Amino acid sequence: MKYNRTSSNKIAKTVVSVLDSVLKTEANSASCCVIYQPKAPKELERFKKKK
């Protein structure tokens, strides 16, 4: 199946949107691991909810 440039751009924008949603969810939730929760990278701060 061939994709033209506009189709590729639409797919890329959709993928970016989905990944941003996942990052926002992960930035605002706790780890499911009981024993060890690693430190979140500083870059993840921009996806956290504003209080």
mmCIF entry with sequence, helices, sheets and N, C-alpha, C, O atoms, coordinates in Angstrom:
data_MODEL
# 
_entry.id   MODEL 
# 
_entity.id                         1 
_entity.type                       polymer 
_entity.pdbx_number_of_molecules   1 
# 
_entity_poly.entity_id                      1 
_entity_poly.type                           'polypeptide(L)' 
_entity_poly.nstd_linkage                   no 
_entity_poly.nstd_monomer                   no 
_entity_poly.pdbx_seq_one_letter_code       MKYNRTSSNKIAKTVVSVLDSVLKTEANSASCCVIYQPKAPKELERFKKKK 
_entity_poly.pdbx_seq_one_letter_code_can   MKYNRTSSNKIAKTVVSVLDSVLKTEANSASCCVIYQPKAPKELERFKKKK 
_entity_poly.pdbx_strand_id                 A 
# 
loop_
_entity_poly_seq.entity_id 
_entity_poly_seq.num 
_entity_poly_seq.mon_id 
_entity_poly_seq.hetero 
1 1  MET n 
1 2  LYS n 
1 3  TYR n 
1 4  ASN n 
1 5  ARG n 
1 6  THR n 
1 7  SER n 
1 8  SER n 
1 9  ASN n 
1 10 LYS n 
1 11 ILE n 
1 12 ALA n 
1 13 LYS n 
1 14 THR n 
1 15 VAL n 
1 16 VAL n 
1 17 SER n 
1 18 VAL n 
1 19 LEU n 
1 20 ASP n 
1 21 SER n 
1 22 VAL n 
1 23 LEU n 
1 24 LYS n 
1 25 THR n 
1 26 GLU n 
1 27 ALA n 
1 28 ASN n 
1 29 SER n 
1 30 ALA n 
1 31 SER n 
1 32 CYS n 
1 33 CYS n 
1 34 VAL n 
1 35 ILE n 
1 36 TYR n 
1 37 GLN n 
1 38 PRO n 
1 39 LYS n 
1 40 ALA n 
1 41 PRO n 
1 42 LYS n 
1 43 GLU n 
1 44 LEU n 
1 45 GLU n 
1 46 ARG n 
1 47 PHE n 
1 48 LYS n 
1 49 LYS n 
1 50 LYS n 
1 51 LYS n 
# 
_struct_asym.id          A 
_struct_asym.entity_id   1 
# 
loop_
_struct_conf.conf_type_id 
_struct_conf.id 
_struct_conf.pdbx_PDB_helix_id 
_struct_conf.beg_label_comp_id 
_struct_conf.beg_label_asym_id 
_struct_conf.beg_label_seq_id 
_struct_conf.pdbx_beg_PDB_ins_code 
_struct_conf.end_label_comp_id 
_struct_conf.end_label_asym_id 
_struct_conf.end_label_seq_id 
_struct_conf.pdbx_end_PDB_ins_code 
_struct_conf.beg_auth_comp_id 
_struct_conf.beg_auth_asym_id 
_struct_conf.beg_auth_seq_id 
_struct_conf.end_auth_comp_id 
_struct_conf.end_auth_asym_id 
_struct_conf.end_auth_seq_id 
_struct_conf.pdbx_PDB_helix_class 
_struct_conf.details 
_struct_conf.pdbx_PDB_helix_length 
HELX_P HELX_P1 AA1 ARG A 5  ? ALA A 27 ? ARG A 5  ALA A 27 1 ? 23 
HELX_P HELX_P2 AA2 LYS A 42 ? PHE A 47 ? LYS A 42 PHE A 47 5 ? 6  
# 
_struct_conf_type.id          HELX_P 
_struct_conf_type.criteria    ? 
_struct_conf_type.reference   ? 
# 
loop_
_atom_site.group_PDB 
_atom_site.id 
_atom_site.type_symbol 
_atom_site.label_atom_id 
_atom_site.label_alt_id 
_atom_site.label_comp_id 
_atom_site.label_asym_id 
_atom_site.label_entity_id 
_atom_site.label_seq_id 
_atom_site.pdbx_PDB_ins_code 
_atom_site.Cartn_x 
_atom_site.Cartn_y 
_atom_site.Cartn_z 
_atom_site.occupancy 
_atom_site.B_iso_or_equiv 
_atom_site.pdbx_formal_charge 
_atom_site.auth_seq_id 
_atom_site.auth_comp_id 
_atom_site.auth_asym_id 
_atom_site.auth_atom_id 
_atom_site.pdbx_PDB_model_num 
ATOM 1   N N  . MET A 1 1  ? 0.842  -1.172 0.000  1.00 0.00 ? 1  MET A N  1 
ATOM 2   C CA . MET A 1 1  ? 0.000  0.000  0.000  1.00 0.00 ? 1  MET A CA 1 
ATOM 3   C C  . MET A 1 1  ? 0.889  1.237  0.000  1.00 0.00 ? 1  MET A C  1 
ATOM 4   O O  . MET A 1 1  ? 1.791  1.357  0.829  1.00 0.00 ? 1  MET A O  1 
ATOM 5   N N  . LYS A 1 2  ? 0.640  2.142  -0.915 1.00 0.00 ? 2  LYS A N  1 
ATOM 6   C CA . LYS A 1 2  ? 1.447  3.354  -1.033 1.00 0.00 ? 2  LYS A CA 1 
ATOM 7   C C  . LYS A 1 2  ? 0.804  4.487  -0.246 1.00 0.00 ? 2  LYS A C  1 
ATOM 8   O O  . LYS A 1 2  ? -0.416 4.649  -0.244 1.00 0.00 ? 2  LYS A O  1 
ATOM 9   N N  . TYR A 1 3  ? 1.643  5.262  0.417  1.00 0.00 ? 3  TYR A N  1 
ATOM 10  C CA . TYR A 1 3  ? 1.192  6.451  1.138  1.00 0.00 ? 3  TYR A CA 1 
ATOM 11  C C  . TYR A 1 3  ? 1.772  7.676  0.456  1.00 0.00 ? 3  TYR A C  1 
ATOM 12  O O  . TYR A 1 3  ? 2.943  7.687  0.077  1.00 0.00 ? 3  TYR A O  1 
ATOM 13  N N  . ASN A 1 4  ? 0.964  8.693  0.302  1.00 0.00 ? 4  ASN A N  1 
ATOM 14  C CA . ASN A 1 4  ? 1.525  9.944  -0.201 1.00 0.00 ? 4  ASN A CA 1 
ATOM 15  C C  . ASN A 1 4  ? 1.972  10.788 0.987  1.00 0.00 ? 4  ASN A C  1 
ATOM 16  O O  . ASN A 1 4  ? 1.786  10.397 2.140  1.00 0.00 ? 4  ASN A O  1 
ATOM 17  N N  . ARG A 1 5  ? 2.542  11.910 0.711  1.00 0.00 ? 5  ARG A N  1 
ATOM 18  C CA . ARG A 1 5  ? 3.132  12.748 1.755  1.00 0.00 ? 5  ARG A CA 1 
ATOM 19  C C  . ARG A 1 5  ? 2.093  13.244 2.765  1.00 0.00 ? 5  ARG A C  1 
ATOM 20  O O  . ARG A 1 5  ? 2.376  13.293 3.962  1.00 0.00 ? 5  ARG A O  1 
ATOM 21  N N  . THR A 1 6  ? 0.900  13.611 2.299  1.00 0.00 ? 6  THR A N  1 
ATOM 22  C CA . THR A 1 6  ? -0.118 14.122 3.222  1.00 0.00 ? 6  THR A CA 1 
ATOM 23  C C  . THR A 1 6  ? -0.630 13.014 4.141  1.00 0.00 ? 6  THR A C  1 
ATOM 24  O O  . THR A 1 6  ? -0.914 13.264 5.312  1.00 0.00 ? 6  THR A O  1 
ATOM 25  N N  . SER A 1 7  ? -0.746 11.815 3.627  1.00 0.00 ? 7  SER A N  1 
ATOM 26  C CA . SER A 1 7  ? -1.168 10.688 4.468  1.00 0.00 ? 7  SER A CA 1 
ATOM 27  C C  . SER A 1 7  ? -0.120 10.405 5.531  1.00 0.00 ? 7  SER A C  1 
ATOM 28  O O  . SER A 1 7  ? -0.456 10.154 6.689  1.00 0.00 ? 7  SER A O  1 
ATOM 29  N N  . SER A 1 8  ? 1.138  10.445 5.146  1.00 0.00 ? 8  SER A N  1 
ATOM 30  C CA . SER A 1 8  ? 2.219  10.217 6.104  1.00 0.00 ? 8  SER A CA 1 
ATOM 31  C C  . SER A 1 8  ? 2.225  11.285 7.184  1.00 0.00 ? 8  SER A C  1 
ATOM 32  O O  . SER A 1 8  ? 2.456  10.978 8.354  1.00 0.00 ? 8  SER A O  1 
ATOM 33  N N  . ASN A 1 9  ? 1.975  12.533 6.813  1.00 0.00 ? 9  ASN A N  1 
ATOM 34  C CA . ASN A 1 9  ? 1.930  13.624 7.792  1.00 0.00 ? 9  ASN A CA 1 
ATOM 35  C C  . ASN A 1 9  ? 0.767  13.440 8.757  1.00 0.00 ? 9  ASN A C  1 
ATOM 36  O O  . ASN A 1 9  ? 0.923  13.672 9.956  1.00 0.00 ? 9  ASN A O  1 
ATOM 37  N N  . LYS A 1 10 ? -0.391 13.030 8.260  1.00 0.00 ? 10 LYS A N  1 
ATOM 38  C CA . LYS A 1 10 ? -1.552 12.798 9.125  1.00 0.00 ? 10 LYS A CA 1 
ATOM 39  C C  . LYS A 1 10 ? -1.278 11.657 10.098 1.00 0.00 ? 10 LYS A C  1 
ATOM 40  O O  . LYS A 1 10 ? -1.630 11.749 11.274 1.00 0.00 ? 10 LYS A O  1 
ATOM 41  N N  . ILE A 1 11 ? -0.658 10.589 9.624  1.00 0.00 ? 11 ILE A N  1 
ATOM 42  C CA . ILE A 1 11 ? -0.324 9.454  10.481 1.00 0.00 ? 11 ILE A CA 1 
ATOM 43  C C  . ILE A 1 11 ? 0.683  9.886  11.539 1.00 0.00 ? 11 ILE A C  1 
ATOM 44  O O  . ILE A 1 11 ? 0.546  9.524  12.707 1.00 0.00 ? 11 ILE A O  1 
ATOM 45  N N  . ALA A 1 12 ? 1.685  10.651 11.147 1.00 0.00 ? 12 ALA A N  1 
ATOM 46  C CA . ALA A 1 12 ? 2.708  11.117 12.089 1.00 0.00 ? 12 ALA A CA 1 
ATOM 47  C C  . ALA A 1 12 ? 2.087  12.006 13.160 1.00 0.00 ? 12 ALA A C  1 
ATOM 48  O O  . ALA A 1 12 ? 2.425  11.876 14.336 1.00 0.00 ? 12 ALA A O  1 
ATOM 49  N N  . LYS A 1 13 ? 1.188  12.904 12.773 1.00 0.00 ? 13 LYS A N  1 
ATOM 50  C CA . LYS A 1 13 ? 0.530  13.787 13.746 1.00 0.00 ? 13 LYS A CA 1 
ATOM 51  C C  . LYS A 1 13 ? -0.324 12.983 14.719 1.00 0.00 ? 13 LYS A C  1 
ATOM 52  O O  . LYS A 1 13 ? -0.378 13.300 15.907 1.00 0.00 ? 13 LYS A O  1 
ATOM 53  N N  . THR A 1 14 ? -0.991 11.946 14.222 1.00 0.00 ? 14 THR A N  1 
ATOM 54  C CA . THR A 1 14 ? -1.810 11.095 15.083 1.00 0.00 ? 14 THR A CA 1 
ATOM 55  C C  . THR A 1 14 ? -0.942 10.343 16.078 1.00 0.00 ? 14 THR A C  1 
ATOM 56  O O  . THR A 1 14 ? -1.287 10.243 17.255 1.00 0.00 ? 14 THR A O  1 
ATOM 57  N N  . VAL A 1 15 ? 0.174  9.818  15.616 1.00 0.00 ? 15 VAL A N  1 
ATOM 58  C CA . VAL A 1 15 ? 1.088  9.091  16.498 1.00 0.00 ? 15 VAL A CA 1 
ATOM 59  C C  . VAL A 1 15 ? 1.639  10.026 17.574 1.00 0.00 ? 15 VAL A C  1 
ATOM 60  O O  . VAL A 1 15 ? 1.721  9.636  18.739 1.00 0.00 ? 15 VAL A O  1 
ATOM 61  N N  . VAL A 1 16 ? 2.012  11.236 17.212 1.00 0.00 ? 16 VAL A N  1 
ATOM 62  C CA . VAL A 1 16 ? 2.520  12.211 18.181 1.00 0.00 ? 16 VAL A CA 1 
ATOM 63  C C  . VAL A 1 16 ? 1.452  12.532 19.210 1.00 0.00 ? 16 VAL A C  1 
ATOM 64  O O  . VAL A 1 16 ? 1.750  12.636 20.400 1.00 0.00 ? 16 VAL A O  1 
ATOM 65  N N  . SER A 1 17 ? 0.225  12.687 18.775 1.00 0.00 ? 17 SER A N  1 
ATOM 66  C CA . SER A 1 17 ? -0.878 12.993 19.676 1.00 0.00 ? 17 SER A CA 1 
ATOM 67  C C  . SER A 1 17 ? -1.102 11.854 20.675 1.00 0.00 ? 17 SER A C  1 
ATOM 68  O O  . SER A 1 17 ? -1.289 12.097 21.868 1.00 0.00 ? 17 SER A O  1 
ATOM 69  N N  . VAL A 1 18 ? -1.083 10.635 20.192 1.00 0.00 ? 18 VAL A N  1 
ATOM 70  C CA . VAL A 1 18 ? -1.272 9.470  21.067 1.00 0.00 ? 18 VAL A CA 1 
ATOM 71  C C  . VAL A 1 18 ? -0.129 9.364  22.070 1.00 0.00 ? 18 VAL A C  1 
ATOM 72  O O  . VAL A 1 18 ? -0.370 9.108  23.249 1.00 0.00 ? 18 VAL A O  1 
ATOM 73  N N  . LEU A 1 19 ? 1.096  9.553  21.627 1.00 0.00 ? 19 LEU A N  1 
ATOM 74  C CA . LEU A 1 19 ? 2.236  9.455  22.528 1.00 0.00 ? 19 LEU A CA 1 
ATOM 75  C C  . LEU A 1 19 ? 2.239  10.574 23.565 1.00 0.00 ? 19 LEU A C  1 
ATOM 76  O O  . LEU A 1 19 ? 2.633  10.348 24.709 1.00 0.00 ? 19 LEU A O  1 
ATOM 77  N N  . ASP A 1 20 ? 1.807  11.780 23.185 1.00 0.00 ? 20 ASP A N  1 
ATOM 78  C CA . ASP A 1 20 ? 1.678  12.871 24.163 1.00 0.00 ? 20 ASP A CA 1 
ATOM 79  C C  . ASP A 1 20 ? 0.657  12.518 25.232 1.00 0.00 ? 20 ASP A C  1 
ATOM 80  O O  . ASP A 1 20 ? 0.871  12.791 26.413 1.00 0.00 ? 20 ASP A O  1 
ATOM 81  N N  . SER A 1 21 ? -0.452 11.914 24.825 1.00 0.00 ? 21 SER A N  1 
ATOM 82  C CA . SER A 1 21 ? -1.472 11.500 25.793 1.00 0.00 ? 21 SER A CA 1 
ATOM 83  C C  . SER A 1 21 ? -0.920 10.468 26.766 1.00 0.00 ? 21 SER A C  1 
ATOM 84  O O  . SER A 1 21 ? -1.188 10.533 27.966 1.00 0.00 ? 21 SER A O  1 
ATOM 85  N N  . VAL A 1 22 ? -0.157 9.525  26.255 1.00 0.00 ? 22 VAL A N  1 
ATOM 86  C CA . VAL A 1 22 ? 0.447  8.499  27.114 1.00 0.00 ? 22 VAL A CA 1 
ATOM 87  C C  . VAL A 1 22 ? 1.432  9.141  28.087 1.00 0.00 ? 22 VAL A C  1 
ATOM 88  O O  . VAL A 1 22 ? 1.444  8.796  29.268 1.00 0.00 ? 22 VAL A O  1 
ATOM 89  N N  . LEU A 1 23 ? 2.247  10.061 27.611 1.00 0.00 ? 23 LEU A N  1 
ATOM 90  C CA . LEU A 1 23 ? 3.212  10.735 28.483 1.00 0.00 ? 23 LEU A CA 1 
ATOM 91  C C  . LEU A 1 23 ? 2.519  11.537 29.576 1.00 0.00 ? 23 LEU A C  1 
ATOM 92  O O  . LEU A 1 23 ? 2.966  11.532 30.723 1.00 0.00 ? 23 LEU A O  1 
ATOM 93  N N  . LYS A 1 24 ? 1.440  12.222 29.240 1.00 0.00 ? 24 LYS A N  1 
ATOM 94  C CA . LYS A 1 24 ? 0.698  12.991 30.240 1.00 0.00 ? 24 LYS A CA 1 
ATOM 95  C C  . LYS A 1 24 ? 0.107  12.072 31.291 1.00 0.00 ? 24 LYS A C  1 
ATOM 96  O O  . LYS A 1 24 ? 0.119  12.401 32.478 1.00 0.00 ? 24 LYS A O  1 
ATOM 97  N N  . THR A 1 25 ? -0.409 10.931 30.877 1.00 0.00 ? 25 THR A N  1 
ATOM 98  C CA . THR A 1 25 ? -0.971 9.970  31.823 1.00 0.00 ? 25 THR A CA 1 
ATOM 99  C C  . THR A 1 25 ? 0.120  9.413  32.733 1.00 0.00 ? 25 THR A C  1 
ATOM 100 O O  . THR A 1 25 ? -0.070 9.326  33.946 1.00 0.00 ? 25 THR A O  1 
ATOM 101 N N  . GLU A 1 26 ? 1.237  9.046  32.168 1.00 0.00 ? 26 GLU A N  1 
ATOM 102 C CA . GLU A 1 26 ? 2.330  8.475  32.944 1.00 0.00 ? 26 GLU A CA 1 
ATOM 103 C C  . GLU A 1 26 ? 2.962  9.501  33.878 1.00 0.00 ? 26 GLU A C  1 
ATOM 104 O O  . GLU A 1 26 ? 3.400  9.148  34.972 1.00 0.00 ? 26 GLU A O  1 
ATOM 105 N N  . ALA A 1 27 ? 3.017  10.751 33.468 1.00 0.00 ? 27 ALA A N  1 
ATOM 106 C CA . ALA A 1 27 ? 3.624  11.795 34.295 1.00 0.00 ? 27 ALA A CA 1 
ATOM 107 C C  . ALA A 1 27 ? 2.779  12.083 35.527 1.00 0.00 ? 27 ALA A C  1 
ATOM 108 O O  . ALA A 1 27 ? 3.306  12.549 36.537 1.00 0.00 ? 27 ALA A O  1 
ATOM 109 N N  . ASN A 1 28 ? 1.485  11.815 35.465 1.00 0.00 ? 28 ASN A N  1 
ATOM 110 C CA . ASN A 1 28 ? 0.581  12.117 36.567 1.00 0.00 ? 28 ASN A CA 1 
ATOM 111 C C  . ASN A 1 28 ? 0.126  10.880 37.339 1.00 0.00 ? 28 ASN A C  1 
ATOM 112 O O  . ASN A 1 28 ? -0.813 10.959 38.131 1.00 0.00 ? 28 ASN A O  1 
ATOM 113 N N  . SER A 1 29 ? 0.769  9.759  37.122 1.00 0.00 ? 29 SER A N  1 
ATOM 114 C CA . SER A 1 29 ? 0.391  8.553  37.853 1.00 0.00 ? 29 SER A CA 1 
ATOM 115 C C  . SER A 1 29 ? 1.611  7.993  38.575 1.00 0.00 ? 29 SER A C  1 
ATOM 116 O O  . SER A 1 29 ? 2.754  8.256  38.202 1.00 0.00 ? 29 SER A O  1 
ATOM 117 N N  . ALA A 1 30 ? 1.338  7.221  39.609 1.00 0.00 ? 30 ALA A N  1 
ATOM 118 C CA . ALA A 1 30 ? 2.413  6.595  40.373 1.00 0.00 ? 30 ALA A CA 1 
ATOM 119 C C  . ALA A 1 30 ? 2.795  5.270  39.719 1.00 0.00 ? 30 ALA A C  1 
ATOM 120 O O  . ALA A 1 30 ? 2.046  4.708  38.920 1.00 0.00 ? 30 ALA A O  1 
ATOM 121 N N  . SER A 1 31 ? 3.949  4.805  40.073 1.00 0.00 ? 31 SER A N  1 
ATOM 122 C CA . SER A 1 31 ? 4.422  3.540  39.552 1.00 0.00 ? 31 SER A CA 1 
ATOM 123 C C  . SER A 1 31 ? 3.640  2.397  40.179 1.00 0.00 ? 31 SER A C  1 
ATOM 124 O O  . SER A 1 31 ? 3.207  2.494  41.327 1.00 0.00 ? 31 SER A O  1 
ATOM 125 N N  . CYS A 1 32 ? 3.460  1.326  39.438 1.00 0.00 ? 32 CYS A N  1 
ATOM 126 C CA . CYS A 1 32 ? 2.751  0.173  39.980 1.00 0.00 ? 32 CYS A CA 1 
ATOM 127 C C  . CYS A 1 32 ? 3.710  -0.741 40.748 1.00 0.00 ? 32 CYS A C  1 
ATOM 128 O O  . CYS A 1 32 ? 3.276  -1.704 41.381 1.00 0.00 ? 32 CYS A O  1 
ATOM 129 N N  . CYS A 1 33 ? 4.972  -0.450 40.695 1.00 0.00 ? 33 CYS A N  1 
ATOM 130 C CA . CYS A 1 33 ? 5.966  -1.267 41.392 1.00 0.00 ? 33 CYS A CA 1 
ATOM 131 C C  . CYS A 1 33 ? 5.981  -0.901 42.877 1.00 0.00 ? 33 CYS A C  1 
ATOM 132 O O  . CYS A 1 33 ? 6.114  0.273  43.224 1.00 0.00 ? 33 CYS A O  1 
ATOM 133 N N  . VAL A 1 34 ? 5.849  -1.882 43.741 1.00 0.00 ? 34 VAL A N  1 
ATOM 134 C CA . VAL A 1 34 ? 5.735  -1.639 45.175 1.00 0.00 ? 34 VAL A CA 1 
ATOM 135 C C  . VAL A 1 34 ? 7.095  -1.344 45.801 1.00 0.00 ? 34 VAL A C  1 
ATOM 136 O O  . VAL A 1 34 ? 7.203  -0.467 46.658 1.00 0.00 ? 34 VAL A O  1 
ATOM 137 N N  . ILE A 1 35 ? 8.110  -2.049 45.393 1.00 0.00 ? 35 ILE A N  1 
ATOM 138 C CA . ILE A 1 35 ? 9.412  -1.955 46.050 1.00 0.00 ? 35 ILE A CA 1 
ATOM 139 C C  . ILE A 1 35 ? 10.243 -0.788 45.543 1.00 0.00 ? 35 ILE A C  1 
ATOM 140 O O  . ILE A 1 35 ? 10.864 -0.085 46.341 1.00 0.00 ? 35 ILE A O  1 
ATOM 141 N N  . TYR A 1 36 ? 10.267 -0.572 44.263 1.00 0.00 ? 36 TYR A N  1 
ATOM 142 C CA . TYR A 1 36 ? 11.174 0.421  43.694 1.00 0.00 ? 36 TYR A CA 1 
ATOM 143 C C  . TYR A 1 36 ? 10.436 1.300  42.698 1.00 0.00 ? 36 TYR A C  1 
ATOM 144 O O  . TYR A 1 36 ? 9.820  0.791  41.762 1.00 0.00 ? 36 TYR A O  1 
ATOM 145 N N  . GLN A 1 37 ? 10.489 2.596  42.885 1.00 0.00 ? 37 GLN A N  1 
ATOM 146 C CA . GLN A 1 37 ? 9.930  3.544  41.925 1.00 0.00 ? 37 GLN A CA 1 
ATOM 147 C C  . GLN A 1 37 ? 11.062 4.463  41.481 1.00 0.00 ? 37 GLN A C  1 
ATOM 148 O O  . GLN A 1 37 ? 11.532 5.289  42.263 1.00 0.00 ? 37 GLN A O  1 
ATOM 149 N N  . PRO A 1 38 ? 11.501 4.327  40.234 1.00 0.00 ? 38 PRO A N  1 
ATOM 150 C CA . PRO A 1 38 ? 12.619 5.145  39.766 1.00 0.00 ? 38 PRO A CA 1 
ATOM 151 C C  . PRO A 1 38 ? 12.241 6.616  39.678 1.00 0.00 ? 38 PRO A C  1 
ATOM 152 O O  . PRO A 1 38 ? 11.065 6.959  39.550 1.00 0.00 ? 38 PRO A O  1 
ATOM 153 N N  . LYS A 1 39 ? 13.243 7.479  39.747 1.00 0.00 ? 39 LYS A N  1 
ATOM 154 C CA . LYS A 1 39 ? 13.028 8.916  39.610 1.00 0.00 ? 39 LYS A CA 1 
ATOM 155 C C  . LYS A 1 39 ? 12.596 9.223  38.182 1.00 0.00 ? 39 LYS A C  1 
ATOM 156 O O  . LYS A 1 39 ? 13.139 8.671  37.225 1.00 0.00 ? 39 LYS A O  1 
ATOM 157 N N  . ALA A 1 40 ? 11.626 10.098 38.053 1.00 0.00 ? 40 ALA A N  1 
ATOM 158 C CA . ALA A 1 40 ? 11.166 10.512 36.729 1.00 0.00 ? 40 ALA A CA 1 
ATOM 159 C C  . ALA A 1 40 ? 12.158 11.515 36.151 1.00 0.00 ? 40 ALA A C  1 
ATOM 160 O O  . ALA A 1 40 ? 12.690 12.352 36.881 1.00 0.00 ? 40 ALA A O  1 
ATOM 161 N N  . PRO A 1 41 ? 12.411 11.437 34.852 1.00 0.00 ? 41 PRO A N  1 
ATOM 162 C CA . PRO A 1 41 ? 13.309 12.409 34.229 1.00 0.00 ? 41 PRO A CA 1 
ATOM 163 C C  . PRO A 1 41 ? 12.723 13.820 34.295 1.00 0.00 ? 41 PRO A C  1 
ATOM 164 O O  . PRO A 1 41 ? 11.503 13.985 34.295 1.00 0.00 ? 41 PRO A O  1 
ATOM 165 N N  . LYS A 1 42 ? 13.580 14.829 34.352 1.00 0.00 ? 42 LYS A N  1 
ATOM 166 C CA . LYS A 1 42 ? 13.131 16.221 34.422 1.00 0.00 ? 42 LYS A CA 1 
ATOM 167 C C  . LYS A 1 42 ? 12.318 16.622 33.192 1.00 0.00 ? 42 LYS A C  1 
ATOM 168 O O  . LYS A 1 42 ? 11.447 17.487 33.290 1.00 0.00 ? 42 LYS A O  1 
ATOM 169 N N  . GLU A 1 43 ? 12.586 16.011 32.038 1.00 0.00 ? 43 GLU A N  1 
ATOM 170 C CA . GLU A 1 43 ? 11.862 16.335 30.820 1.00 0.00 ? 43 GLU A CA 1 
ATOM 171 C C  . GLU A 1 43 ? 10.384 15.980 30.930 1.00 0.00 ? 43 GLU A C  1 
ATOM 172 O O  . GLU A 1 43 ? 9.562  16.524 30.193 1.00 0.00 ? 43 GLU A O  1 
ATOM 173 N N  . LEU A 1 44 ? 10.038 15.076 31.840 1.00 0.00 ? 44 LEU A N  1 
ATOM 174 C CA . LEU A 1 44 ? 8.664  14.644 32.015 1.00 0.00 ? 44 LEU A CA 1 
ATOM 175 C C  . LEU A 1 44 ? 7.830  15.680 32.764 1.00 0.00 ? 44 LEU A C  1 
ATOM 176 O O  . LEU A 1 44 ? 6.602  15.604 32.761 1.00 0.00 ? 44 LEU A O  1 
ATOM 177 N N  . GLU A 1 45 ? 8.483  16.645 33.403 1.00 0.00 ? 45 GLU A N  1 
ATOM 178 C CA . GLU A 1 45 ? 7.789  17.679 34.186 1.00 0.00 ? 45 GLU A CA 1 
ATOM 179 C C  . GLU A 1 45 ? 6.828  18.506 33.336 1.00 0.00 ? 45 GLU A C  1 
ATOM 180 O O  . GLU A 1 45 ? 5.795  18.955 33.833 1.00 0.00 ? 45 GLU A O  1 
ATOM 181 N N  . ARG A 1 46 ? 7.153  18.711 32.073 1.00 0.00 ? 46 ARG A N  1 
ATOM 182 C CA . ARG A 1 46 ? 6.310  19.569 31.238 1.00 0.00 ? 46 ARG A CA 1 
ATOM 183 C C  . ARG A 1 46 ? 4.978  18.911 30.890 1.00 0.00 ? 46 ARG A C  1 
ATOM 184 O O  . ARG A 1 46 ? 4.076  19.582 30.388 1.00 0.00 ? 46 ARG A O  1 
ATOM 185 N N  . PHE A 1 47 ? 4.838  17.608 31.147 1.00 0.00 ? 47 PHE A N  1 
ATOM 186 C CA . PHE A 1 47 ? 3.594  16.921 30.865 1.00 0.00 ? 47 PHE A CA 1 
ATOM 187 C C  . PHE A 1 47 ? 2.704  16.803 32.107 1.00 0.00 ? 47 PHE A C  1 
ATOM 188 O O  . PHE A 1 47 ? 1.573  16.329 32.005 1.00 0.00 ? 47 PHE A O  1 
ATOM 189 N N  . LYS A 1 48 ? 3.194  17.224 33.271 1.00 0.00 ? 48 LYS A N  1 
ATOM 190 C CA . LYS A 1 48 ? 2.403  17.120 34.491 1.00 0.00 ? 48 LYS A CA 1 
ATOM 191 C C  . LYS A 1 48 ? 1.296  18.164 34.514 1.00 0.00 ? 48 LYS A C  1 
ATOM 192 O O  . LYS A 1 48 ? 1.383  19.212 33.875 1.00 0.00 ? 48 LYS A O  1 
ATOM 193 N N  . LYS A 1 49 ? 0.245  17.841 35.276 1.00 0.00 ? 49 LYS A N  1 
ATOM 194 C CA . LYS A 1 49 ? -0.868 18.787 35.426 1.00 0.00 ? 49 LYS A CA 1 
ATOM 195 C C  . LYS A 1 49 ? -0.411 19.999 36.210 1.00 0.00 ? 49 LYS A C  1 
ATOM 196 O O  . LYS A 1 49 ? 0.381  19.891 37.146 1.00 0.00 ? 49 LYS A O  1 
ATOM 197 N N  . LYS A 1 50 ? -0.912 21.135 35.822 1.00 0.00 ? 50 LYS A N  1 
ATOM 198 C CA . LYS A 1 50 ? -0.623 22.365 36.538 1.00 0.00 ? 50 LYS A CA 1 
ATOM 199 C C  . LYS A 1 50 ? -1.577 22.468 37.716 1.00 0.00 ? 50 LYS A C  1 
ATOM 200 O O  . LYS A 1 50 ? -2.771 22.213 37.563 1.00 0.00 ? 50 LYS A O  1 
ATOM 201 N N  . LYS A 1 51 ? -1.070 22.838 38.893 1.00 0.00 ? 51 LYS A N  1 
ATOM 202 C CA . LYS A 1 51 ? -1.926 22.953 40.072 1.00 0.00 ? 51 LYS A CA 1 
ATOM 203 C C  . LYS A 1 51 ? -2.349 24.363 40.305 1.00 0.00 ? 51 LYS A C  1 
ATOM 204 O O  . LYS A 1 51 ? -3.076 24.640 41.259 1.00 0.00 ? 51 LYS A O  1 
# 
